[in-house]
Amino acid sequence: MSCEGLTAKGLEYEDEDGEKKLIPRANIQDGYKYTMEQNQRKEYLMMLCIQKHPSLDKVTIELMVDYWLNHPDDMIKEMEKDTDFMSKFKSN
């Protein structure tokens, strides 16, 4: 695979008619929007997760933290399905 045409602006290429075109880079800011307080909480959770799981890459951790912050009920349901994880806690 060649990286020819890959620039800071995106991927430059020529179409069938010889016209130069650009596929712009993704804007990583297109994801979830947070208030300052939410962002502080996210950064704190990221730091804790990175310290606890240093072998995981930061992108994976960020995906999980974002999911937790934006879909806590769904995340709790998923955690409850994990019997090994839930065995660490007392049942109500």
WOCOR-V905165 format. One record per backbone hydrogen bond with DSSP energy under -0.5 kcal/mol. CO is the residue of the C=O (numbers start at 0). NH is the residue of the N-H. If there is no record, write none. Layout:
CO	NH
CO	NH
//
This chain:
2	5
4	6
4	11
8	24
9	6
9	11
10	22
12	20
14	17
18	14
20	12
21	23
22	10
25	27
26	29
27	30
34	38
35	39
36	40
37	41
38	42
39	43
40	44
41	45
42	46
43	47
44	48
45	49
46	50
47	51
48	52
52	55
56	60
57	61
58	62
59	63
60	64
61	65
62	66
63	67
64	68
65	69
66	70
70	74
71	75
72	76
73	77
74	78
75	79
76	80
77	80
77	81
78	81
80	82
81	85
82	86
84	87
85	88
//
